[in-house]
Amino acid sequence: MKNQTLTRAELFEDVHNELGLPRQECASIVERTLDLVIESLEKGETVKLSGFGVFQVRDKNARVGRNPKTGKSAPIDPRRVISFRASQIMKARVDAGAAKALSGK
């Protein structure tokens, strides 16, 4: 199985090929979509994309951590983190793709 990364430019190109719109317009659509997701997460809102998954912002409390190298305790400040939970549809498609890649088909 090859390890590839989908870039924004490739995403723009895929949208262009699928819709046939000008490349600049496709880039604008994809960028605006990503901006809307980010803006919603900045506000602490949950973003649910049916058939894809759910992005959620969670608050983590301050805690005491440990430096694994030295073993010394160190405080970890409170922070906000983004979590993603894939939909069942996405999980099934990824599993099917992995099974297909492993079988060599």
C-alpha positions in Angstrom: 0.0 0.0 0.0 1.5 3.4 -1.0 1.5 6.2 1.5 0.2 9.3 -0.3 -1.1 12.7 0.9 -3.8 14.6 -0.8 -2.8 18.3 -1.1 -5.1 21.3 -1.4 -3.8 21.8 -5.0 -4.8 18.2 -5.8 -8.2 18.8 -4.2 -8.8 21.9 -6.3 -7.8 19.9 -9.4 -10.2 17.0 -8.5 -13.1 19.5 -8.0 -12.2 21.1 -11.3 -12.2 17.8 -13.1 -15.4 16.7 -11.5 -17.4 19.9 -12.0 -15.7 21.4 -15.1 -15.7 24.9 -13.5 -12.6 27.2 -13.9 -9.7 26.2 -11.7 -9.7 29.5 -9.8 -13.4 29.1 -9.0 -12.9 25.6 -7.8 -10.0 26.8 -5.6 -12.2 29.5 -4.2 -15.0 27.0 -3.4 -12.7 24.6 -1.6 -10.9 27.4 0.3 -14.2 28.9 1.4 -15.6 25.6 2.6 -12.5 25.0 4.7 -12.7 28.5 6.1 -16.3 27.9 7.1 -15.3 24.7 9.0 -12.4 26.5 10.7 -14.6 29.5 11.7 -17.2 27.2 13.2 -14.6 25.4 15.2 -13.1 28.7 16.4 -16.5 29.5 17.8 -16.6 26.2 19.6 -19.3 24.8 17.3 -19.6 21.2 16.2 -19.2 20.6 12.5 -21.1 17.5 11.2 -20.6 16.5 7.6 -23.0 13.7 6.8 -21.3 10.6 5.4 -17.9 12.0 6.4 -17.7 12.7 10.2 -17.9 15.1 13.0 -15.4 17.7 14.1 -15.7 18.8 17.8 -13.8 21.2 20.0 -13.1 20.0 23.5 -11.6 21.8 26.4 -8.8 20.0 28.3 -8.1 21.0 31.9 -4.7 21.9 33.3 -2.8 18.9 34.5 0.5 17.8 35.7 2.5 15.9 33.1 5.9 14.2 33.1 8.9 14.8 30.9 9.6 11.3 29.6 13.3 12.0 29.2 14.0 13.4 32.6 11.1 12.1 34.6 10.4 15.6 36.1 6.9 16.8 36.6 5.8 19.8 34.5 2.5 21.7 34.4 0.4 21.4 31.2 -1.8 24.5 30.6 -5.5 24.2 29.8 -6.2 24.1 26.1 -8.7 23.5 23.4 -8.3 20.5 21.1 -10.1 19.4 17.9 -11.4 15.8 17.8 -12.7 14.0 14.7 -15.0 11.0 14.7 -15.5 9.4 11.3 -18.9 8.4 10.1 -19.9 4.7 9.7 -20.0 5.3 6.0 -16.4 6.6 5.9 -15.2 3.8 8.1 -16.8 1.2 5.9 -15.3 2.7 2.7 -11.8 2.9 4.3 -12.1 -0.7 5.5 -13.1 -1.8 2.0 -10.3 0.1 0.4 -7.8 -1.4 2.9 -9.0 -4.9 2.3 -8.8 -4.3 -1.5 -5.2 -3.0 -1.2 -4.1 -5.9 1.0 -5.6 -8.5 -1.4 -3.7 -6.8 -4.3 -6.8 -6.1 -6.4 
